Amino acid sequence: MGNESELIDVARIEKAVAEILAAVGEDPSREGLKQTPARVAKMYSELLAGMHKDPKEHLRSVFNESYDEIVLLRDIPFYSICEHHLMPFMGSAHVAYLPKGKVLGVSKLARIVDDFARRLQTQERLTYQIADFIMDSLKPQGAAVVIEASHSCMTIRGIKKPGSVMVTSALRGIFRKDPKSRSELLSLIHNGTR
């Protein structure tokens, strides 16, 4: 795809932010706010860059390999924007698969997480999208994604419960069907982190 910043209407975002500032009783032309609409537009362009990216571009680093044990990339930091309040949620993703003749370059797992996270999201959908993408793309024996995240829409507004962490999981293939494989995976995810 093209340059992501070209696909986002920055001028329209700037106009909308100036209107929000006026709506809350501020003067958008005030010294401290003059550049705020441009800054916010640039921020959204960055935070939502995944909306215009195709994670399939990372599949160029798939290798034929006879390895048939769990591949896990743990503690992948990510941030996303909750589509309900347009506020960030952030945390760690743990992404695993059990190969069936193909492995993916390790950095590509983190890039796939970023491509799906940098969209208007819900944590549940993000978790499923990553797991389903790995299953569809690599055709492994199984894939699993566990995401742990803190949601600012819950920690600094609304119920205001800082420190709370939401955990979601998506288990596919052998990790869903076989309790021993699932148990081994969960042990690897939590080994040394608790």
DRENDO-1510 file (C-alpha; in Angstrom, 1 decimal, always signed):
<recs>
REC; n; res; u; v; w
REC; 1; MET; +0.0; +0.0; +0.0 .
REC; 2; GLY; +1.0; +3.6; -0.2 .
REC; 3; ASN; +2.4; +5.9; +2.5 .
REC; 4; GLU; +0.0; +5.6; +5.4 .
REC; 5; SER; +0.2; +9.3; +6.2 .
REC; 6; GLU; -1.1; +10.0; +2.7 .
REC; 7; LEU; -4.2; +7.9; +3.4 .
REC; 8; ILE; -5.2; +9.9; +6.5 .
REC; 9; ASP; -7.0; +13.2; +6.0 .
REC; 10; VAL; -4.7; +15.3; +8.3 .
REC; 11; ALA; -6.4; +18.6; +7.5 .
REC; 12; ARG; -9.8; +17.2; +8.4 .
REC; 13; ILE; -8.5; +15.9; +11.8 .
REC; 14; GLU; -6.9; +19.3; +12.5 .
REC; 15; LYS; -10.2; +21.0; +11.8 .
REC; 16; ALA; -12.1; +18.6; +14.0 .
REC; 17; VAL; -9.6; +19.0; +16.9 .
REC; 18; ALA; -9.9; +22.8; +16.6 .
REC; 19; GLU; -13.7; +22.4; +16.9 .
REC; 20; ILE; -13.4; +20.1; +20.0 .
REC; 21; LEU; -11.1; +22.7; +21.6 .
REC; 22; ALA; -13.7; +25.4; +20.9 .
REC; 23; ALA; -16.6; +23.1; +22.1 .
REC; 24; VAL; -14.9; +22.7; +25.5 .
REC; 25; GLY; -14.6; +26.4; +25.9 .
REC; 26; GLU; -11.0; +26.9; +24.8 .
REC; 27; ASP; -9.5; +29.3; +22.3 .
REC; 28; PRO; -7.8; +27.2; +19.6 .
REC; 29; SER; -5.7; +30.3; +18.6 .
REC; 30; ARG; -4.3; +30.6; +22.2 .
REC; 31; GLU; -0.5; +30.3; +22.2 .
REC; 32; GLY; -0.3; +26.9; +23.9 .
REC; 33; LEU; -3.0; +25.5; +21.6 .
REC; 34; LYS; -2.0; +26.9; +18.2 .
REC; 35; GLN; -0.1; +23.7; +17.2 .
REC; 36; THR; -2.4; +21.3; +19.1 .
REC; 37; PRO; -4.6; +20.4; +16.1 .
REC; 38; ALA; -1.5; +19.6; +14.0 .
REC; 39; ARG; +0.1; +17.6; +16.8 .
REC; 40; VAL; -3.1; +15.6; +17.3 .
REC; 41; ALA; -3.5; +14.9; +13.6 .
REC; 42; LYS; +0.1; +13.7; +13.5 .
REC; 43; MET; -0.5; +11.5; +16.6 .
REC; 44; TYR; -3.5; +9.8; +15.0 .
REC; 45; SER; -1.6; +9.2; +11.8 .
REC; 46; GLU; +1.0; +7.4; +13.8 .
REC; 47; LEU; -1.3; +5.5; +16.2 .
REC; 48; LEU; -3.7; +4.4; +13.5 .
REC; 49; ALA; -1.1; +3.6; +10.8 .
REC; 50; GLY; -2.1; -0.1; +10.8 .
REC; 51; MET; -5.5; +0.7; +9.3 .
REC; 52; HIS; -3.8; +1.1; +6.0 .
REC; 53; LYS; -1.2; -1.8; +6.3 .
REC; 54; ASP; -1.5; -5.3; +5.1 .
REC; 55; PRO; +0.2; -7.7; +7.6 .
REC; 56; LYS; +0.8; -10.1; +4.7 .
REC; 57; GLU; +3.8; -8.0; +3.7 .
REC; 58; HIS; +5.6; -9.7; +6.6 .
REC; 59; LEU; +5.1; -13.2; +5.1 .
REC; 60; ARG; +8.1; -12.7; +2.8 .
REC; 61; SER; +10.2; -14.0; +5.8 .
REC; 62; VAL; +8.6; -17.5; +5.9 .
REC; 63; PHE; +11.1; -20.3; +5.8 .
REC; 64; ASN; +10.7; -24.0; +5.2 .
REC; 65; GLU; +11.9; -25.7; +8.4 .
REC; 66; SER; +11.3; -29.1; +9.9 .
REC; 67; TYR; +11.1; -27.6; +13.5 .
REC; 68; ASP; +7.9; -29.0; +15.1 .
REC; 69; GLU; +7.9; -27.6; +18.7 .
REC; 70; ILE; +6.3; -24.4; +20.1 .
REC; 71; VAL; +7.6; -21.1; +18.8 .
REC; 72; LEU; +6.7; -18.3; +21.2 .
REC; 73; LEU; +7.5; -14.6; +21.2 .
REC; 74; ARG; +6.6; -13.4; +24.7 .
REC; 75; ASP; +6.1; -9.9; +26.1 .
REC; 76; ILE; +5.6; -8.0; +22.8 .
REC; 77; PRO; +4.8; -4.4; +23.9 .
REC; 78; PHE; +2.0; -2.8; +22.0 .
REC; 79; TYR; -0.4; +0.1; +22.1 .
REC; 80; SER; -3.8; +0.5; +20.5 .
REC; 81; ILE; -6.8; +2.8; +20.4 .
REC; 82; CYS; -10.0; +1.6; +21.9 .
REC; 83; GLU; -12.8; +2.3; +19.4 .
REC; 84; HIS; -15.3; +3.0; +22.1 .
REC; 85; HIS; -13.7; +6.1; +23.6 .
REC; 86; LEU; -10.7; +6.8; +21.3 .
REC; 87; MET; -8.4; +6.3; +24.3 .
REC; 88; PRO; -5.3; +4.1; +24.3 .
REC; 89; PHE; -4.9; +0.7; +25.7 .
REC; 90; MET; -1.5; -0.9; +26.0 .
REC; 91; GLY; +0.2; -4.0; +27.3 .
REC; 92; SER; +2.0; -7.1; +26.2 .
REC; 93; ALA; +1.1; -9.7; +23.6 .
REC; 94; HIS; +2.3; -13.3; +23.7 .
REC; 95; VAL; +2.2; -15.0; +20.3 .
REC; 96; ALA; +2.8; -18.7; +19.7 .
REC; 97; TYR; +2.4; -21.3; +17.0 .
REC; 98; LEU; +3.3; -24.9; +16.5 .
REC; 99; PRO; +4.9; -25.1; +13.0 .
REC; 100; LYS; +4.0; -27.5; +10.3 .
REC; 101; GLY; +6.9; -27.2; +7.9 .
REC; 102; LYS; +7.1; -23.3; +7.9 .
REC; 103; VAL; +8.5; -20.8; +10.4 .
REC; 104; LEU; +8.3; -17.0; +10.3 .
REC; 105; GLY; +11.2; -14.6; +11.0 .
REC; 106; VAL; +10.9; -13.7; +14.7 .
REC; 107; SER; +10.7; -9.9; +14.2 .
REC; 108; LYS; +7.7; -10.4; +11.9 .
REC; 109; LEU; +5.6; -11.7; +14.8 .
REC; 110; ALA; +6.1; -8.3; +16.5 .
REC; 111; ARG; +5.3; -6.5; +13.3 .
REC; 112; ILE; +2.1; -8.4; +12.8 .
REC; 113; VAL; +1.0; -7.5; +16.3 .
REC; 114; ASP; +1.8; -3.8; +15.5 .
REC; 115; ASP; -0.1; -3.8; +12.2 .
REC; 116; PHE; -3.3; -5.1; +13.9 .
REC; 117; ALA; -2.9; -3.0; +17.1 .
REC; 118; ARG; -2.4; +0.3; +15.3 .
REC; 119; ARG; -6.1; +0.4; +14.3 .
REC; 120; LEU; -9.3; +1.4; +16.1 .
REC; 121; GLN; -9.7; -1.8; +18.1 .
REC; 122; THR; -11.2; -3.9; +20.9 .
REC; 123; GLN; -8.8; -6.1; +22.8 .
REC; 124; GLU; -10.9; -9.1; +22.0 .
REC; 125; ARG; -10.9; -8.5; +18.3 .
REC; 126; LEU; -7.2; -7.8; +18.3 .
REC; 127; THR; -6.5; -11.1; +20.0 .
REC; 128; TYR; -8.6; -13.0; +17.4 .
REC; 129; GLN; -7.2; -11.2; +14.4 .
REC; 130; ILE; -3.6; -12.1; +15.3 .
REC; 131; ALA; -4.3; -15.7; +16.0 .
REC; 132; ASP; -6.5; -16.1; +12.9 .
REC; 133; PHE; -3.9; -14.4; +10.7 .
REC; 134; ILE; -1.2; -16.8; +11.8 .
REC; 135; MET; -3.4; -19.8; +11.3 .
REC; 136; ASP; -4.5; -18.7; +7.8 .
REC; 137; SER; -1.0; -17.6; +6.7 .
REC; 138; LEU; +1.4; -20.2; +8.1 .
REC; 139; LYS; -1.1; -23.2; +8.3 .
REC; 140; PRO; +0.6; -24.4; +11.6 .
REC; 141; GLN; -0.7; -27.2; +13.8 .
REC; 142; GLY; -1.9; -24.5; +16.1 .
REC; 143; ALA; -1.6; -20.8; +17.1 .
REC; 144; ALA; -2.2; -19.0; +20.3 .
REC; 145; VAL; -2.3; -15.3; +21.4 .
REC; 146; VAL; -2.6; -14.0; +24.9 .
REC; 147; ILE; -2.9; -10.3; +25.5 .
REC; 148; GLU; -2.6; -8.5; +28.8 .
REC; 149; ALA; -3.5; -4.8; +28.6 .
REC; 150; SER; -4.4; -1.8; +30.7 .
REC; 151; HIS; -7.2; +0.4; +29.3 .
REC; 152; SER; -7.0; +4.1; +29.9 .
REC; 153; CYS; -10.8; +4.4; +29.2 .
REC; 154; MET; -11.2; +2.4; +32.5 .
REC; 155; THR; -8.2; +3.6; +34.5 .
REC; 156; ILE; -8.4; +7.4; +34.2 .
REC; 157; ARG; -12.1; +7.9; +33.5 .
REC; 158; GLY; -15.3; +6.0; +34.2 .
REC; 159; ILE; -14.8; +3.5; +37.0 .
REC; 160; LYS; -11.2; +4.7; +37.5 .
REC; 161; LYS; -9.4; +1.5; +38.5 .
REC; 162; PRO; -5.7; +2.0; +37.8 .
REC; 163; GLY; -3.6; -1.2; +37.9 .
REC; 164; SER; -6.4; -3.4; +36.5 .
REC; 165; VAL; -5.3; -5.6; +33.6 .
REC; 166; MET; -7.6; -7.3; +31.1 .
REC; 167; VAL; -6.4; -10.7; +29.7 .
REC; 168; THR; -7.7; -12.2; +26.5 .
REC; 169; SER; -6.7; -15.3; +24.7 .
REC; 170; ALA; -7.3; -17.0; +21.3 .
REC; 171; LEU; -6.4; -20.6; +21.0 .
REC; 172; ARG; -6.5; -22.3; +17.6 .
REC; 173; GLY; -5.8; -25.8; +16.4 .
REC; 174; ILE; -3.8; -28.1; +18.7 .
REC; 175; PHE; -3.7; -25.4; +21.5 .
REC; 176; ARG; -7.5; -25.5; +21.6 .
REC; 177; LYS; -8.0; -29.2; +21.2 .
REC; 178; ASP; -5.1; -30.7; +23.3 .
REC; 179; PRO; -4.9; -29.9; +27.0 .
REC; 180; LYS; -1.2; -31.0; +27.2 .
REC; 181; SER; -0.2; -28.6; +24.4 .
REC; 182; ARG; -2.2; -25.8; +25.9 .
REC; 183; SER; -0.7; -26.4; +29.4 .
REC; 184; GLU; +2.8; -26.4; +28.0 .
REC; 185; LEU; +2.2; -23.2; +26.1 .
REC; 186; LEU; +0.7; -21.4; +29.1 .
REC; 187; SER; +3.7; -22.6; +31.2 .
REC; 188; LEU; +6.1; -21.1; +28.7 .
REC; 189; ILE; +4.2; -17.8; +28.6 .
REC; 190; HIS; +4.2; -17.4; +32.4 .
REC; 191; ASN; +7.6; -19.0; +33.1 .
REC; 192; GLY; +9.7; -16.3; +34.9 .
REC; 193; THR; +7.1; -13.5; +34.4 .
REC; 194; ARG; +5.1; -14.1; +37.6 .
</recs>
